[in-house]
């Protein structure tokens, strides 16, 4: 029985080290990396349209929906209650928003949002959520979506 395994391993070894196979695999891998890098750069450009302080994390295309995960790159966040800047992170959580369609697909932006400690001892709030410029507080759609689809 071990003789059969040895033969299949020998065949596999010969197959994988056959020069043309290695070249094909190498070429496909390089093409995949180039395409992935290009898509990542395109997504970064889309994310920067929302807010210059957002960083692209990843994306997923599923059926008629595109989901894009982003996070903030701000080093400190201003408390909306007292106005004092804070660098102390309490926790992180995800919040999703509907954005304008991309190539006819519904687009959801998922923000990995930080909850911050207020560093002002006199502030009435001990923690606050990182404010987002591209969406109104407690809204589920981006300002661009609201502007395009809702007529006031």
Rosetta constraint file for C-alpha pairs under 8 A:
AtomPair CA 1 CA 5 HARMONIC 6.85 0.50
AtomPair CA 2 CA 6 HARMONIC 6.18 0.50
AtomPair CA 3 CA 7 HARMONIC 6.38 0.50
AtomPair CA 4 CA 8 HARMONIC 6.31 0.50
AtomPair CA 5 CA 9 HARMONIC 6.08 0.50
AtomPair CA 6 CA 10 HARMONIC 6.06 0.50
AtomPair CA 7 CA 11 HARMONIC 6.16 0.50
AtomPair CA 8 CA 12 HARMONIC 6.06 0.50
AtomPair CA 9 CA 13 HARMONIC 5.99 0.50
AtomPair CA 10 CA 14 HARMONIC 6.15 0.50
AtomPair CA 11 CA 15 HARMONIC 5.99 0.50
AtomPair CA 12 CA 16 HARMONIC 6.08 0.50
AtomPair CA 13 CA 17 HARMONIC 6.13 0.50
AtomPair CA 14 CA 18 HARMONIC 5.96 0.50
AtomPair CA 15 CA 21 HARMONIC 7.33 0.50
AtomPair CA 16 CA 21 HARMONIC 6.48 0.50
AtomPair CA 16 CA 22 HARMONIC 6.56 0.50
AtomPair CA 17 CA 21 HARMONIC 7.10 0.50
AtomPair CA 17 CA 22 HARMONIC 6.31 0.50
AtomPair CA 18 CA 22 HARMONIC 6.37 0.50
AtomPair CA 19 CA 23 HARMONIC 6.25 0.50
AtomPair CA 20 CA 24 HARMONIC 6.18 0.50
AtomPair CA 21 CA 25 HARMONIC 6.13 0.50
AtomPair CA 22 CA 26 HARMONIC 5.93 0.50
AtomPair CA 23 CA 27 HARMONIC 5.99 0.50
AtomPair CA 24 CA 28 HARMONIC 6.09 0.50
AtomPair CA 25 CA 29 HARMONIC 6.07 0.50
AtomPair CA 26 CA 30 HARMONIC 6.17 0.50
AtomPair CA 27 CA 31 HARMONIC 6.18 0.50
AtomPair CA 28 CA 32 HARMONIC 6.08 0.50
AtomPair CA 29 CA 33 HARMONIC 6.17 0.50
AtomPair CA 30 CA 34 HARMONIC 6.21 0.50
AtomPair CA 31 CA 35 HARMONIC 6.15 0.50
AtomPair CA 32 CA 36 HARMONIC 6.00 0.50
AtomPair CA 33 CA 37 HARMONIC 5.97 0.50
AtomPair CA 34 CA 38 HARMONIC 6.10 0.50
AtomPair CA 35 CA 39 HARMONIC 6.16 0.50
AtomPair CA 36 CA 40 HARMONIC 6.09 0.50
AtomPair CA 37 CA 41 HARMONIC 6.20 0.50
AtomPair CA 38 CA 42 HARMONIC 6.24 0.50
AtomPair CA 39 CA 43 HARMONIC 6.16 0.50
AtomPair CA 40 CA 44 HARMONIC 6.17 0.50
AtomPair CA 40 CA 56 HARMONIC 7.93 0.50
AtomPair CA 40 CA 58 HARMONIC 7.97 0.50
AtomPair CA 41 CA 45 HARMONIC 6.34 0.50
AtomPair CA 42 CA 46 HARMONIC 6.43 0.50
AtomPair CA 43 CA 47 HARMONIC 6.14 0.50
AtomPair CA 43 CA 56 HARMONIC 6.80 0.50
AtomPair CA 44 CA 48 HARMONIC 6.20 0.50
AtomPair CA 44 CA 55 HARMONIC 6.95 0.50
AtomPair CA 44 CA 56 HARMONIC 5.39 0.50
AtomPair CA 45 CA 49 HARMONIC 6.60 0.50
AtomPair CA 46 CA 50 HARMONIC 7.18 0.50
AtomPair CA 47 CA 51 HARMONIC 6.77 0.50
AtomPair CA 47 CA 52 HARMONIC 7.83 0.50
AtomPair CA 47 CA 54 HARMONIC 6.50 0.50
AtomPair CA 47 CA 55 HARMONIC 6.98 0.50
AtomPair CA 47 CA 56 HARMONIC 6.37 0.50
AtomPair CA 47 CA 70 HARMONIC 7.55 0.50
AtomPair CA 48 CA 52 HARMONIC 4.79 0.50
AtomPair CA 48 CA 53 HARMONIC 7.36 0.50
AtomPair CA 48 CA 54 HARMONIC 6.37 0.50
AtomPair CA 48 CA 55 HARMONIC 7.64 0.50
AtomPair CA 50 CA 54 HARMONIC 7.70 0.50
AtomPair CA 50 CA 134 HARMONIC 5.78 0.50
AtomPair CA 51 CA 133 HARMONIC 6.88 0.50
AtomPair CA 51 CA 134 HARMONIC 6.41 0.50
AtomPair CA 53 CA 72 HARMONIC 5.65 0.50
AtomPair CA 53 CA 73 HARMONIC 5.26 0.50
AtomPair CA 53 CA 74 HARMONIC 6.11 0.50
AtomPair CA 54 CA 70 HARMONIC 6.21 0.50
AtomPair CA 54 CA 71 HARMONIC 5.50 0.50
AtomPair CA 54 CA 72 HARMONIC 4.57 0.50
AtomPair CA 54 CA 73 HARMONIC 5.87 0.50
AtomPair CA 55 CA 70 HARMONIC 5.42 0.50
AtomPair CA 55 CA 71 HARMONIC 5.30 0.50
AtomPair CA 55 CA 72 HARMONIC 6.05 0.50
AtomPair CA 55 CA 73 HARMONIC 6.39 0.50
AtomPair CA 56 CA 68 HARMONIC 7.63 0.50
AtomPair CA 56 CA 69 HARMONIC 6.43 0.50
AtomPair CA 56 CA 70 HARMONIC 4.70 0.50
AtomPair CA 56 CA 71 HARMONIC 6.81 0.50
AtomPair CA 57 CA 68 HARMONIC 7.66 0.50
AtomPair CA 57 CA 69 HARMONIC 5.36 0.50
AtomPair CA 57 CA 70 HARMONIC 5.12 0.50
AtomPair CA 57 CA 71 HARMONIC 6.94 0.50
AtomPair CA 58 CA 68 HARMONIC 6.05 0.50
AtomPair CA 58 CA 69 HARMONIC 5.34 0.50
AtomPair CA 58 CA 70 HARMONIC 7.28 0.50
AtomPair CA 59 CA 66 HARMONIC 7.15 0.50
AtomPair CA 59 CA 67 HARMONIC 5.52 0.50
AtomPair CA 59 CA 68 HARMONIC 4.31 0.50
AtomPair CA 59 CA 69 HARMONIC 5.99 0.50
AtomPair CA 60 CA 66 HARMONIC 5.83 0.50
AtomPair CA 60 CA 67 HARMONIC 5.25 0.50
AtomPair CA 60 CA 68 HARMONIC 6.60 0.50
AtomPair CA 61 CA 65 HARMONIC 5.96 0.50
AtomPair CA 61 CA 66 HARMONIC 4.58 0.50
AtomPair CA 61 CA 67 HARMONIC 6.47 0.50
AtomPair CA 62 CA 66 HARMONIC 6.40 0.50
AtomPair CA 64 CA 104 HARMONIC 7.78 0.50
AtomPair CA 64 CA 105 HARMONIC 4.92 0.50
AtomPair CA 64 CA 106 HARMONIC 6.27 0.50
AtomPair CA 65 CA 105 HARMONIC 5.07 0.50
AtomPair CA 65 CA 106 HARMONIC 4.67 0.50
AtomPair CA 65 CA 107 HARMONIC 5.83 0.50
AtomPair CA 65 CA 108 HARMONIC 7.54 0.50
AtomPair CA 66 CA 102 HARMONIC 7.68 0.50
AtomPair CA 66 CA 105 HARMONIC 6.32 0.50
AtomPair CA 66 CA 106 HARMONIC 6.12 0.50
AtomPair CA 66 CA 107 HARMONIC 4.81 0.50
AtomPair CA 66 CA 108 HARMONIC 6.26 0.50
AtomPair CA 67 CA 107 HARMONIC 5.84 0.50
AtomPair CA 67 CA 108 HARMONIC 4.74 0.50
AtomPair CA 67 CA 109 HARMONIC 5.93 0.50
AtomPair CA 67 CA 110 HARMONIC 7.05 0.50
AtomPair CA 68 CA 107 HARMONIC 7.61 0.50
AtomPair CA 68 CA 108 HARMONIC 6.28 0.50
AtomPair CA 68 CA 109 HARMONIC 4.97 0.50
AtomPair CA 68 CA 110 HARMONIC 5.97 0.50
AtomPair CA 69 CA 109 HARMONIC 6.00 0.50
AtomPair CA 69 CA 110 HARMONIC 4.62 0.50
AtomPair CA 69 CA 111 HARMONIC 5.86 0.50
AtomPair CA 69 CA 112 HARMONIC 7.17 0.50
AtomPair CA 70 CA 109 HARMONIC 7.27 0.50
AtomPair CA 70 CA 110 HARMONIC 6.21 0.50
AtomPair CA 70 CA 111 HARMONIC 4.99 0.50
AtomPair CA 70 CA 112 HARMONIC 6.15 0.50
AtomPair CA 71 CA 111 HARMONIC 5.58 0.50
AtomPair CA 71 CA 112 HARMONIC 4.97 0.50
AtomPair CA 71 CA 113 HARMONIC 6.54 0.50
AtomPair CA 72 CA 112 HARMONIC 7.58 0.50
AtomPair CA 72 CA 113 HARMONIC 7.24 0.50
AtomPair CA 75 CA 87 HARMONIC 6.60 0.50
AtomPair CA 76 CA 85 HARMONIC 6.10 0.50
AtomPair CA 76 CA 86 HARMONIC 5.33 0.50
AtomPair CA 76 CA 87 HARMONIC 4.67 0.50
AtomPair CA 77 CA 85 HARMONIC 5.39 0.50
AtomPair CA 77 CA 86 HARMONIC 5.31 0.50
AtomPair CA 77 CA 87 HARMONIC 6.57 0.50
AtomPair CA 77 CA 116 HARMONIC 7.84 0.50
AtomPair CA 77 CA 130 HARMONIC 6.57 0.50
AtomPair CA 78 CA 83 HARMONIC 5.58 0.50
AtomPair CA 78 CA 84 HARMONIC 5.52 0.50
AtomPair CA 78 CA 85 HARMONIC 4.13 0.50
AtomPair CA 78 CA 86 HARMONIC 6.07 0.50
AtomPair CA 79 CA 83 HARMONIC 4.93 0.50
AtomPair CA 79 CA 84 HARMONIC 5.50 0.50
AtomPair CA 79 CA 85 HARMONIC 6.07 0.50
AtomPair CA 79 CA 86 HARMONIC 6.99 0.50
AtomPair CA 79 CA 118 HARMONIC 6.32 0.50
AtomPair CA 79 CA 128 HARMONIC 6.79 0.50
AtomPair CA 80 CA 128 HARMONIC 7.70 0.50
AtomPair CA 80 CA 131 HARMONIC 7.85 0.50
AtomPair CA 81 CA 123 HARMONIC 7.11 0.50
AtomPair CA 81 CA 124 HARMONIC 7.55 0.50
AtomPair CA 81 CA 125 HARMONIC 7.14 0.50
AtomPair CA 82 CA 120 HARMONIC 7.74 0.50
AtomPair CA 82 CA 123 HARMONIC 5.93 0.50
AtomPair CA 84 CA 118 HARMONIC 7.50 0.50
AtomPair CA 84 CA 119 HARMONIC 7.28 0.50
AtomPair CA 84 CA 120 HARMONIC 6.68 0.50
AtomPair CA 85 CA 118 HARMONIC 7.75 0.50
AtomPair CA 85 CA 119 HARMONIC 7.53 0.50
AtomPair CA 86 CA 116 HARMONIC 7.09 0.50
AtomPair CA 86 CA 117 HARMONIC 6.88 0.50
AtomPair CA 86 CA 118 HARMONIC 5.98 0.50
AtomPair CA 86 CA 119 HARMONIC 5.89 0.50
AtomPair CA 87 CA 116 HARMONIC 7.45 0.50
AtomPair CA 87 CA 117 HARMONIC 7.93 0.50
AtomPair CA 88 CA 116 HARMONIC 5.82 0.50
AtomPair CA 88 CA 117 HARMONIC 5.50 0.50
AtomPair CA 88 CA 118 HARMONIC 7.61 0.50
AtomPair CA 88 CA 119 HARMONIC 7.63 0.50
AtomPair CA 89 CA 114 HARMONIC 6.57 0.50
AtomPair CA 89 CA 115 HARMONIC 6.12 0.50
AtomPair CA 89 CA 116 HARMONIC 4.52 0.50
AtomPair CA 89 CA 117 HARMONIC 6.08 0.50
AtomPair CA 90 CA 114 HARMONIC 7.33 0.50
AtomPair CA 90 CA 115 HARMONIC 5.32 0.50
AtomPair CA 90 CA 116 HARMONIC 4.91 0.50
AtomPair CA 90 CA 117 HARMONIC 5.67 0.50
AtomPair CA 90 CA 127 HARMONIC 7.42 0.50
AtomPair CA 91 CA 114 HARMONIC 5.87 0.50
AtomPair CA 91 CA 115 HARMONIC 5.18 0.50
AtomPair CA 91 CA 116 HARMONIC 7.04 0.50
AtomPair CA 92 CA 112 HARMONIC 6.51 0.50
AtomPair CA 92 CA 113 HARMONIC 5.52 0.50
AtomPair CA 92 CA 114 HARMONIC 4.45 0.50
AtomPair CA 92 CA 115 HARMONIC 5.89 0.50
AtomPair CA 93 CA 112 HARMONIC 5.64 0.50
AtomPair CA 93 CA 113 HARMONIC 5.39 0.50
AtomPair CA 93 CA 114 HARMONIC 6.53 0.50
AtomPair CA 93 CA 115 HARMONIC 7.75 0.50
AtomPair CA 94 CA 110 HARMONIC 6.29 0.50
AtomPair CA 94 CA 111 HARMONIC 5.50 0.50
AtomPair CA 94 CA 112 HARMONIC 4.58 0.50
AtomPair CA 94 CA 113 HARMONIC 5.81 0.50
AtomPair CA 95 CA 110 HARMONIC 5.58 0.50
AtomPair CA 95 CA 111 HARMONIC 5.31 0.50
AtomPair CA 95 CA 112 HARMONIC 6.70 0.50
AtomPair CA 95 CA 113 HARMONIC 6.85 0.50
AtomPair CA 96 CA 108 HARMONIC 6.48 0.50
AtomPair CA 96 CA 109 HARMONIC 5.48 0.50
AtomPair CA 96 CA 110 HARMONIC 4.23 0.50
AtomPair CA 96 CA 111 HARMONIC 6.16 0.50
AtomPair CA 96 CA 140 HARMONIC 7.11 0.50
AtomPair CA 97 CA 108 HARMONIC 5.58 0.50
AtomPair CA 97 CA 109 HARMONIC 5.17 0.50
AtomPair CA 97 CA 110 HARMONIC 6.46 0.50
AtomPair CA 97 CA 139 HARMONIC 7.94 0.50
AtomPair CA 97 CA 140 HARMONIC 4.86 0.50
AtomPair CA 97 CA 141 HARMONIC 4.97 0.50
AtomPair CA 97 CA 142 HARMONIC 6.35 0.50
AtomPair CA 98 CA 106 HARMONIC 7.73 0.50
AtomPair CA 98 CA 107 HARMONIC 5.99 0.50
AtomPair CA 98 CA 108 HARMONIC 4.64 0.50
AtomPair CA 98 CA 109 HARMONIC 6.26 0.50
AtomPair CA 98 CA 140 HARMONIC 6.32 0.50
AtomPair CA 98 CA 141 HARMONIC 4.60 0.50
AtomPair CA 98 CA 142 HARMONIC 6.26 0.50
AtomPair CA 98 CA 145 HARMONIC 7.40 0.50
AtomPair CA 99 CA 106 HARMONIC 7.60 0.50
AtomPair CA 99 CA 107 HARMONIC 5.33 0.50
AtomPair CA 99 CA 108 HARMONIC 5.81 0.50
AtomPair CA 99 CA 109 HARMONIC 6.62 0.50
AtomPair CA 99 CA 141 HARMONIC 6.11 0.50
AtomPair CA 99 CA 142 HARMONIC 5.50 0.50
AtomPair CA 99 CA 144 HARMONIC 7.15 0.50
AtomPair CA 99 CA 145 HARMONIC 5.48 0.50
AtomPair CA 100 CA 106 HARMONIC 7.22 0.50
AtomPair CA 100 CA 107 HARMONIC 6.22 0.50
AtomPair CA 100 CA 144 HARMONIC 6.99 0.50
AtomPair CA 100 CA 145 HARMONIC 5.32 0.50
AtomPair CA 101 CA 105 HARMONIC 5.19 0.50
AtomPair CA 101 CA 106 HARMONIC 4.83 0.50
AtomPair CA 101 CA 107 HARMONIC 5.21 0.50
AtomPair CA 102 CA 106 HARMONIC 6.85 0.50
AtomPair CA 102 CA 107 HARMONIC 6.48 0.50
AtomPair CA 113 CA 129 HARMONIC 7.45 0.50
AtomPair CA 113 CA 130 HARMONIC 6.51 0.50
AtomPair CA 114 CA 129 HARMONIC 6.18 0.50
AtomPair CA 114 CA 130 HARMONIC 5.58 0.50
AtomPair CA 115 CA 127 HARMONIC 6.69 0.50
AtomPair CA 115 CA 128 HARMONIC 5.64 0.50
AtomPair CA 115 CA 129 HARMONIC 4.40 0.50
AtomPair CA 115 CA 130 HARMONIC 5.93 0.50
AtomPair CA 116 CA 127 HARMONIC 5.41 0.50
AtomPair CA 116 CA 128 HARMONIC 5.37 0.50
AtomPair CA 116 CA 129 HARMONIC 6.10 0.50
AtomPair CA 116 CA 130 HARMONIC 6.74 0.50
AtomPair CA 117 CA 126 HARMONIC 5.81 0.50
AtomPair CA 117 CA 127 HARMONIC 4.42 0.50
AtomPair CA 117 CA 128 HARMONIC 6.60 0.50
AtomPair CA 118 CA 123 HARMONIC 7.27 0.50
AtomPair CA 118 CA 125 HARMONIC 7.03 0.50
AtomPair CA 118 CA 126 HARMONIC 5.31 0.50
AtomPair CA 118 CA 127 HARMONIC 5.50 0.50
AtomPair CA 118 CA 128 HARMONIC 7.05 0.50
AtomPair CA 119 CA 126 HARMONIC 7.94 0.50
AtomPair CA 131 CA 137 HARMONIC 7.77 0.50
AtomPair CA 132 CA 136 HARMONIC 7.57 0.50
AtomPair CA 132 CA 137 HARMONIC 7.86 0.50
AtomPair CA 134 CA 142 HARMONIC 5.84 0.50
AtomPair CA 134 CA 143 HARMONIC 5.72 0.50
AtomPair CA 134 CA 144 HARMONIC 7.76 0.50
AtomPair CA 135 CA 139 HARMONIC 6.62 0.50
AtomPair CA 135 CA 140 HARMONIC 7.80 0.50
AtomPair CA 135 CA 141 HARMONIC 6.66 0.50
AtomPair CA 135 CA 142 HARMONIC 4.64 0.50
AtomPair CA 135 CA 143 HARMONIC 5.25 0.50
AtomPair CA 136 CA 142 HARMONIC 7.44 0.50
AtomPair CA 136 CA 143 HARMONIC 7.01 0.50
AtomPair CA 141 CA 145 HARMONIC 6.16 0.50
AtomPair CA 141 CA 146 HARMONIC 6.57 0.50
AtomPair CA 142 CA 146 HARMONIC 6.32 0.50
AtomPair CA 143 CA 147 HARMONIC 6.05 0.50
AtomPair CA 144 CA 148 HARMONIC 6.18 0.50
AtomPair CA 145 CA 149 HARMONIC 6.03 0.50
AtomPair CA 145 CA 150 HARMONIC 7.84 0.50
AtomPair CA 146 CA 150 HARMONIC 5.21 0.50
AtomPair CA 147 CA 151 HARMONIC 7.16 0.50
